[in-house]
Amino acid sequence: MVMALLAANVAAGGDFTHWQRPTWLTELSLGVKESHDDNVFLSGVTAVPAYAVLPGSVAALPGRSSWVTTVSPKMEFNFAPLLGERQPIQVLSVGYAPDFVTFHDQTSESYDAQRFSTALKAKLAGAALSADNGFVFVDGNQFAPTYPGGLYSAFASVATRERREQIQDRANVALQFDGEAFFFRPCASLLYYDLLTDKNNAPAYLNFTDRYDVNGGADVGYKITSRFAVTLGWRYGHQDEEQFSFTTNSSPNDYQRVLLGLEGSPWKWLDLKIQGGPDFREYAGNTATHVTPVNDLHPVKYYGEALMTAKFTPADALTFKYKQWQWLSSSGKVPYFDSTYDLSYHRKITTRLGLDLGGRLLIWDYTSGNLSACRRKDLQTTATAGLGYAVNAHLSVNATCAFDWSRNGADNILNSQNREFDRQLFSLGAQCKF
């Protein structure tokens, strides 16, 4: 009701639309979205076996649908303008962008996500500092779901995990020293998950483990042109994973990476940043109380990531992202090779109407593990489409749809259809900017 009144007021040109934000208030908005999800638990089980549910948990059954309401206010402040013009800090921002999500027909999945962000950019005497942090506290169900018979795809665990009570933190920092032809850039990053759900060895209960990845290193860059460079980098990092009290398995490891890259704008219409190279792993050895469930304790893997944006015309933009790396399972079993390919296209049809099309391929390969129950390879393809319309400078509306197809990619898997699912997600939304 509140959103409807605001939207009506904005559309009618209410008095508050003439209010001008101060320069340090970079965004103040409110979004509301109504969606329909026809497979909330991403389950593809064809015949549900007999099951018992741990008190507090919920049976993740196939074909469970729900209407979903998401309310998303957002505030972002940049205090750099308050410091004056002659100072090295360009960005000093703090943001708060929560999501309040209600699953009307599957109430166990409702949650609130409290999202906080900070960013710092500064430049002084040939050096540039960039640092950002995204912190999320999810106030959700403290119990994970139960998948009857333990039958779930890898991607089902992601969907349900992200709605459970937890803390996530992502941080990056880089300091670049520029010369005439070369630059030197020390850097570090953190990816952290603290799952606050109950841990239990009940049959078919999906436990979630705490895990993190932290690394540091440096890049050396040679400037082919003033806007385009080739880089050579090195990273040293550590991945850690919680070991459940009722199992001996976990996969902490150290790694080193050698990365060759390209970054910048080789042409005016193309921006890119690409890095890739060998990833040398060293997993912890086995003891009487700990087992690392991998075939090789010292494997050589591949790490690669890319972000490319091509703006062919003022109205057309094509973006490609990908990442491939060795990561730790959120269910605490075997590590896996995670590959993500993401392609999106934006077309500005008119000054007010925009079209978005997208495609994504996910491949999760668990075959480096030595647990027979986890010899799996899962693939998911997603197609998305959306239309957005700006009613005026303050109000916009959009309609989107997404289709997921998850399939088994491993050989000699019994009843592989239990790992496969389809999902359709439709959404209508509106956003007011003040």
Backbone torsions as a table, in degrees:
resi	resn	phi	psi	omega
1	MET	NA	-45.0	-180.0
2	VAL	-61.6	-43.1	-180.0
3	MET	-64.1	-39.3	-179.7
4	ALA	-63.5	-41.4	179.0
5	LEU	-65.8	-42.1	178.3
6	LEU	-62.2	-45.4	-178.9
7	ALA	-61.6	-42.6	179.8
8	ALA	-63.7	-40.1	-180.0
9	ASN	-66.0	-42.8	179.6
10	VAL	-64.3	-46.9	-178.7
11	ALA	-59.9	-32.7	-179.1
12	ALA	-85.5	-1.9	179.3
13	GLY	76.5	43.4	-179.5
14	GLY	-58.2	161.3	-173.3
15	ASP	-56.8	-36.1	-174.6
16	PHE	-69.1	-12.2	178.6
17	THR	-70.5	-16.4	179.3
18	HIS	-86.5	-5.9	178.1
19	TRP	-69.6	132.9	179.7
20	GLN	-101.5	128.6	177.7
21	ARG	-67.0	143.1	171.6
22	PRO	-66.3	158.3	-174.9
23	THR	-63.0	-27.5	-178.0
24	TRP	-82.8	-9.8	175.9
25	LEU	-99.7	93.7	-171.8
26	THR	-79.2	-24.2	176.0
27	GLU	-155.6	139.0	173.3
28	LEU	-144.8	110.3	-173.0
29	SER	-148.4	166.0	176.3
30	LEU	-141.9	125.7	178.8
31	GLY	-119.7	146.5	175.9
32	VAL	-134.4	134.4	-179.2
33	LYS	-136.6	136.4	175.5
34	GLU	-116.4	125.9	-175.1
35	SER	-128.4	159.9	170.7
36	HIS	-127.5	122.2	-179.1
37	ASP	-112.5	120.7	-175.0
38	ASP	-93.2	2.7	177.1
39	ASN	-153.5	74.7	-170.6
40	VAL	-58.2	-38.8	-175.3
41	PHE	-95.8	5.5	179.2
42	LEU	50.6	46.3	-178.1
43	SER	-103.1	141.5	178.1
44	GLY	-122.4	16.0	-177.3
45	VAL	-62.0	129.0	-178.0
46	THR	-87.1	-32.3	178.2
47	ALA	-133.6	111.7	-175.0
48	VAL	-75.8	120.5	177.9
49	PRO	-74.0	167.6	176.3
50	ALA	-60.3	143.1	-176.5
51	TYR	-151.2	159.4	171.3
52	ALA	-126.1	145.0	-176.2
53	VAL	-112.2	127.8	175.6
54	LEU	-58.7	134.9	177.7
55	PRO	-53.0	128.4	-177.0
56	GLY	98.9	-25.4	178.6
57	SER	-84.1	-179.0	179.7
58	VAL	-141.5	143.4	177.3
59	ALA	-74.5	122.0	-179.9
60	ALA	-87.3	85.7	-173.3
61	LEU	-93.4	153.7	-179.6
62	PRO	-70.1	152.8	173.7
63	GLY	69.4	16.8	178.9
64	ARG	-82.7	117.4	-176.1
65	SER	-107.4	166.0	178.7
66	SER	-164.0	146.0	163.4
67	TRP	-80.3	140.5	-174.7
68	VAL	-130.7	126.0	176.4
69	THR	-108.1	128.1	179.5
70	THR	-122.7	124.1	176.3
71	VAL	-112.6	125.9	-170.8
72	SER	-133.7	86.6	170.7
73	PRO	-75.3	158.8	179.0
74	LYS	-150.5	134.3	173.7
75	MET	-133.0	136.1	177.5
76	GLU	-140.6	131.3	-177.2
77	PHE	-119.9	136.5	172.9
78	ASN	-122.3	108.2	-173.0
79	PHE	-87.6	-0.9	-179.0
80	ALA	-58.5	-41.2	179.2
81	PRO	-59.7	-25.0	-179.3
82	LEU	-74.1	-15.6	-176.8
83	LEU	-86.6	-6.2	-179.6
84	GLY	97.4	167.7	-175.0
85	GLU	-78.0	-37.4	-174.6
86	ARG	-93.6	68.9	176.1
87	GLN	-150.7	155.0	-170.3
88	PRO	-77.3	-13.0	-174.7
89	ILE	-85.1	120.3	179.4
90	GLN	-95.1	-35.9	179.2
91	VAL	-135.2	129.6	173.0
92	LEU	-140.8	84.2	-167.6
93	SER	-115.8	151.7	174.7
94	VAL	-134.8	133.7	-179.4
95	GLY	-132.4	151.5	175.6
96	TYR	-135.0	117.6	-175.7
97	ALA	-140.3	77.3	-178.6
98	PRO	-78.7	159.5	169.3
99	ASP	-121.8	128.7	175.6
100	PHE	-111.3	108.1	-168.0
101	VAL	-116.5	125.9	179.9
102	THR	-119.7	119.1	172.2
103	PHE	-92.5	106.7	-171.7
104	HIS	-70.9	-31.5	-176.1
105	ASP	-105.3	-10.1	176.2
106	GLN	-133.4	77.0	-167.8
107	THR	-65.1	-21.6	178.6
108	SER	-63.4	-18.8	-174.2
109	GLU	-96.6	-2.5	178.7
110	SER	-67.1	146.3	-178.9
111	TYR	-160.0	163.7	169.8
112	ASP	-119.7	131.6	178.0
113	ALA	-112.0	112.2	179.6
114	GLN	-92.2	107.5	-173.6
115	ARG	-109.3	126.9	178.4
116	PHE	-125.1	139.6	179.7
117	SER	-134.9	147.8	174.1
118	THR	-136.8	149.6	178.6
119	ALA	-149.8	143.3	178.1
120	LEU	-136.8	128.1	173.0
121	LYS	-132.7	130.3	-178.6
122	ALA	-144.4	151.3	-178.1
123	LYS	-141.7	130.0	-178.1
124	LEU	-158.6	124.6	170.6
125	ALA	49.9	54.3	175.8
126	GLY	78.5	8.9	178.5
127	ALA	-126.3	142.6	-179.9
128	ALA	-130.4	128.2	179.4
129	LEU	-108.1	134.2	176.5
130	SER	-135.7	127.4	179.3
131	ALA	-145.3	137.0	176.9
132	ASP	-145.7	154.1	179.4
133	ASN	-146.2	134.4	174.8
134	GLY	-121.8	117.7	-177.1
135	PHE	-115.7	133.9	-179.1
136	VAL	-132.0	130.0	167.7
137	PHE	-114.8	120.3	179.4
138	VAL	-100.2	117.9	176.0
139	ASP	-95.3	93.0	-175.6
140	GLY	-137.0	-163.2	-179.5
141	ASN	-61.4	133.0	179.6
142	GLN	-85.0	-3.5	177.5
143	PHE	-115.7	135.5	175.9
144	ALA	-75.6	164.9	179.2
145	PRO	-78.6	165.3	174.4
146	THR	-111.6	123.4	177.4
147	TYR	-100.4	107.2	-176.4
148	PRO	-49.1	127.7	-178.8
149	GLY	74.4	5.6	-175.9
150	GLY	66.2	24.7	-174.9
151	LEU	-96.0	102.6	177.6
152	TYR	-153.2	152.2	175.3
153	SER	-85.5	163.2	178.6
154	ALA	-58.6	-35.7	-174.8
155	PHE	-75.7	-23.3	174.5
156	ALA	-62.6	-38.3	-179.4
157	SER	-64.6	-33.3	179.2
158	VAL	-66.9	-48.8	-176.4
159	ALA	-59.9	-45.7	-178.3
160	THR	-76.0	-33.3	179.7
161	ARG	-62.7	-43.7	-174.9
162	GLU	-65.1	-14.3	179.6
163	ARG	-96.6	-5.8	-177.2
164	ARG	-87.5	164.2	-179.2
165	GLU	-64.8	130.7	-174.2
166	GLN	-172.9	171.0	171.8
167	ILE	-125.5	134.0	173.6
168	GLN	-125.9	145.8	176.7
169	ASP	-144.3	133.5	177.6
170	ARG	-131.1	125.5	-176.5
171	ALA	-138.3	145.5	176.7
172	ASN	-142.2	141.5	175.8
173	VAL	-144.1	139.3	178.6
174	ALA	-147.4	141.9	177.8
175	LEU	-128.2	112.1	-174.4
176	GLN	-106.7	127.3	176.4
177	PHE	-105.6	119.5	-174.1
178	ASP	-101.0	132.3	169.0
179	GLY	-112.0	-173.2	-177.6
180	GLU	-67.1	-42.5	-177.5
181	ALA	-118.2	-18.5	-176.4
182	PHE	-126.3	160.6	168.3
183	PHE	-139.8	156.9	179.7
184	PHE	-127.3	130.3	-171.5
185	ARG	-136.0	94.5	168.7
186	PRO	-67.2	146.3	-176.7
187	CYS	-155.6	162.9	178.4
188	ALA	-154.9	155.2	178.1
189	SER	-148.8	157.9	179.6
190	LEU	-139.7	136.5	170.5
191	LEU	-130.3	120.8	-168.7
192	TYR	-136.1	130.6	175.2
193	TYR	-126.0	123.3	173.0
194	ASP	-119.2	98.8	-178.5
195	LEU	-83.7	122.9	-174.9
196	LEU	-99.7	21.8	-180.0
197	THR	-83.6	159.0	178.9
198	ASP	-66.5	136.8	175.8
199	LYS	-101.5	129.4	-176.1
200	ASN	-153.6	144.3	-178.7
201	ASN	-93.4	20.9	178.9
202	ALA	-63.5	145.5	-179.0
203	PRO	-57.2	132.6	173.8
204	ALA	69.9	2.8	175.5
205	TYR	-75.7	132.6	-174.2
206	LEU	-93.8	97.4	178.4
207	ASN	-76.8	144.0	176.7
208	PHE	-115.7	135.7	-176.0
209	THR	-103.2	150.7	170.6
210	ASP	-75.5	144.7	-179.7
211	ARG	-160.8	157.7	175.5
212	TYR	-154.7	160.9	174.8
213	ASP	-134.1	125.7	178.0
214	VAL	-133.7	138.6	178.4
215	ASN	-151.9	161.4	176.7
216	GLY	-148.3	159.9	-179.7
217	GLY	172.0	-149.3	-177.1
218	ALA	-159.1	156.5	172.9
219	ASP	-120.0	142.2	168.6
220	VAL	-111.8	128.8	-177.2
221	GLY	-119.5	142.1	173.2
222	TYR	-113.3	127.5	-175.3
223	LYS	-85.0	105.8	175.5
224	ILE	-67.5	-43.2	170.2
225	THR	-134.0	-179.7	-179.7
226	SER	-66.0	-18.9	-176.3
227	ARG	-118.9	6.5	-174.7
228	PHE	-145.4	133.9	-174.0
229	ALA	-141.9	155.3	170.3
230	VAL	-106.6	142.2	-174.6
231	THR	-128.3	153.3	171.5
232	LEU	-130.1	124.2	-174.3
233	GLY	-130.7	165.4	177.4
234	TRP	-141.2	139.2	176.3
235	ARG	-132.3	141.4	169.5
236	TYR	-119.7	129.5	-176.0
237	GLY	-146.5	173.6	179.1
238	HIS	-139.9	137.4	170.8
239	GLN	-114.9	135.9	180.0
240	ASP	-130.0	150.2	-175.6
241	GLU	-143.5	134.1	177.3
242	GLU	-63.4	138.3	173.3
243	GLN	-102.2	122.0	-179.9
244	PHE	-65.3	150.3	-179.0
245	SER	-66.2	-21.4	-175.6
246	PHE	-102.3	13.9	176.8
247	THR	-145.1	160.5	176.7
248	THR	-99.7	-1.2	-172.3
249	ASN	-90.0	134.3	166.1
250	SER	-166.9	163.9	-170.2
251	SER	-133.5	51.7	175.4
252	PRO	-64.1	148.0	-177.3
253	ASN	-159.4	157.5	170.5
254	ASP	-108.6	154.0	178.6
255	TYR	-148.0	156.8	170.5
256	GLN	-131.1	140.9	-179.4
257	ARG	-126.9	141.5	170.0
258	VAL	-114.1	122.7	-169.2
259	LEU	-124.4	126.2	172.3
260	LEU	-103.5	136.3	-174.0
261	GLY	-146.9	167.8	171.7
262	LEU	-131.4	141.8	178.2
263	GLU	-153.2	148.4	178.3
264	GLY	118.0	-150.1	-176.1
265	SER	-127.5	95.0	176.4
266	PRO	-66.5	-27.8	173.4
267	TRP	-135.0	160.3	-175.5
268	LYS	-61.2	-30.2	-174.6
269	TRP	-90.4	-1.9	-174.8
270	LEU	-128.3	126.8	170.7
271	ASP	-115.7	136.5	-179.2
272	LEU	-150.4	155.1	170.2
273	LYS	-146.8	116.8	-176.2
274	ILE	-131.4	135.0	172.3
275	GLN	-142.3	141.8	177.6
276	GLY	-165.4	156.4	178.2
277	GLY	166.7	-176.5	-177.6
278	PRO	-70.0	148.0	-178.2
279	ASP	-125.6	111.5	-175.1
280	PHE	-97.0	114.9	-174.8
281	ARG	-101.0	149.6	172.0
282	GLU	-139.0	101.4	-179.9
283	TYR	-84.5	152.2	177.6
284	ALA	-65.5	142.1	179.4
285	GLY	-73.9	168.0	-178.6
286	ASN	-82.3	146.1	175.3
287	THR	-133.5	-175.2	179.6
288	ALA	-66.5	-23.9	-176.9
289	THR	-115.4	1.1	-176.8
290	HIS	-143.9	136.8	176.0
291	VAL	-130.4	128.9	172.4
292	THR	-91.7	111.8	-170.6
293	PRO	-84.0	60.6	178.6
294	VAL	-128.2	157.3	179.3
295	ASN	-74.7	-29.3	-174.8
296	ASP	-136.9	123.6	-179.9
297	LEU	-78.6	-12.9	-178.4
298	HIS	-133.0	58.6	-178.1
299	PRO	-79.8	159.2	170.3
300	VAL	-108.4	117.2	-179.3
301	LYS	-108.9	-171.5	177.5
302	TYR	-123.5	139.6	172.0
303	TYR	-123.3	132.4	177.3
304	GLY	-152.7	144.7	174.0
305	GLU	-150.1	150.9	-178.0
306	ALA	-152.5	148.7	171.1
307	LEU	-140.9	118.1	-178.8
308	MET	-131.7	131.6	177.6
309	THR	-127.2	122.8	179.4
310	ALA	-114.0	121.9	177.4
311	LYS	-109.0	89.6	-174.6
312	PHE	-67.0	-38.3	178.2
313	THR	-139.8	168.7	175.9
314	PRO	-59.8	-16.8	-177.2
315	ALA	-106.8	-4.6	-174.1
316	ASP	-128.2	131.6	176.8
317	ALA	-138.5	132.9	179.0
318	LEU	-121.2	127.8	-177.9
319	THR	-123.7	131.9	176.7
320	PHE	-123.6	130.9	176.8
321	LYS	-129.5	142.8	171.4
322	TYR	-150.6	155.2	175.0
323	LYS	-151.0	135.5	175.1
324	GLN	-132.9	128.0	-179.3
325	TRP	-165.4	164.0	176.9
326	GLN	-91.6	125.8	-172.9
327	TRP	-135.5	171.3	-176.1
328	LEU	-97.8	139.8	-179.5
329	SER	-67.9	136.8	177.8
330	SER	-72.7	-14.5	177.4
331	SER	-96.2	4.7	173.1
332	GLY	74.7	24.7	-178.2
333	LYS	-102.8	-100.4	-177.6
334	VAL	-110.8	148.8	174.0
335	PRO	-67.7	161.9	-176.0
336	TYR	-144.7	160.0	177.3
337	PHE	-94.9	116.7	-171.6
338	ASP	-102.4	120.4	178.5
339	SER	-122.8	128.7	178.3
340	THR	-130.8	126.5	176.0
341	TYR	-123.0	125.3	-172.9
342	ASP	-134.3	122.3	179.7
343	LEU	-124.0	129.4	179.2
344	SER	-136.8	148.1	-178.2
345	TYR	-131.6	131.9	176.1
346	HIS	-119.9	129.8	178.0
347	ARG	-121.2	121.5	175.1
348	LYS	-86.9	96.8	-174.8
349	ILE	-70.1	-48.1	173.2
350	THR	-135.5	-177.6	178.4
351	THR	-64.6	-19.5	-178.0
352	ARG	-113.3	-23.1	-172.7
353	LEU	-109.4	130.0	179.3
354	GLY	-130.1	147.1	178.6
355	LEU	-116.1	135.2	176.4
356	ASP	-125.3	131.0	175.4
357	LEU	-127.5	145.3	-178.2
358	GLY	-151.7	158.3	175.3
359	GLY	-146.0	142.9	-179.1
360	ARG	-140.1	140.8	173.6
361	LEU	-124.7	125.4	175.2
362	LEU	-114.2	134.5	175.3
363	ILE	-131.5	120.0	177.0
364	TRP	-115.9	114.6	-174.0
365	ASP	-112.0	111.5	-178.0
366	TYR	-99.4	11.5	-170.4
367	THR	-74.7	-5.0	174.0
368	SER	-78.2	-11.8	178.3
369	GLY	-82.9	160.8	-178.7
370	ASN	-114.1	17.5	174.1
371	LEU	-90.8	122.4	-175.0
372	SER	-60.3	-32.8	-179.0
373	ALA	-73.6	-9.5	-176.4
374	CYS	-119.1	22.2	176.1
375	ARG	-81.5	85.8	-171.7
376	ARG	-141.0	158.7	175.1
377	LYS	-146.4	117.0	-174.6
378	ASP	-114.0	141.3	179.5
379	LEU	-126.8	139.3	175.4
380	GLN	-136.1	131.3	175.3
381	THR	-113.1	134.6	179.8
382	THR	-128.2	134.0	173.7
383	ALA	-119.5	134.3	-178.2
384	THR	-130.4	153.3	175.3
385	ALA	-149.9	147.3	-180.0
386	GLY	-158.0	151.2	174.1
387	LEU	-123.7	133.8	176.4
388	GLY	-125.1	139.4	-177.8
389	TYR	-132.6	125.6	177.1
390	ALA	-89.3	107.9	178.7
391	VAL	-64.8	-44.4	173.6
392	ASN	-157.6	-166.4	-176.3
393	ALA	-66.3	-15.3	-174.2
394	HIS	-112.4	-21.6	-173.4
395	LEU	-126.5	131.3	174.9
396	SER	-135.3	153.0	178.4
397	VAL	-130.9	156.1	-179.4
398	ASN	-151.8	156.3	174.8
399	ALA	-133.1	131.9	-177.6
400	THR	-136.3	157.8	173.0
401	CYS	-143.7	150.3	178.6
402	ALA	-141.0	140.2	179.3
403	PHE	-126.6	123.9	179.5
404	ASP	-110.0	136.3	172.1
405	TRP	-130.0	115.0	179.6
406	SER	-109.0	133.1	-176.4
407	ARG	-136.6	152.6	174.9
408	ASN	-77.8	134.0	179.1
409	GLY	-115.5	6.0	-178.9
410	ALA	-96.3	152.8	178.1
411	ASP	-88.4	157.3	173.5
412	ASN	57.3	42.4	177.8
413	ILE	-105.0	121.8	178.4
414	LEU	-73.1	137.5	177.3
415	ASN	51.4	47.6	-176.3
416	SER	-62.0	-21.2	-179.5
417	GLN	-63.0	-21.5	178.2
418	ASN	-67.3	-18.5	178.4
419	ARG	-94.9	1.9	-174.3
420	GLU	-111.1	142.7	-179.5
421	PHE	-152.0	162.6	169.8
422	ASP	-123.0	150.7	175.8
423	ARG	-146.9	144.6	173.8
424	GLN	-124.3	133.2	-178.5
425	LEU	-132.6	120.9	-179.9
426	PHE	-118.7	140.9	-176.4
427	SER	-142.3	145.3	169.6
428	LEU	-126.6	134.1	-176.5
429	GLY	-145.6	165.3	176.0
430	ALA	-144.3	150.0	178.5
431	GLN	-137.6	132.1	173.5
432	CYS	-106.0	128.6	174.4
433	LYS	-111.9	132.2	-176.0
434	PHE	-108.6	NA	NA
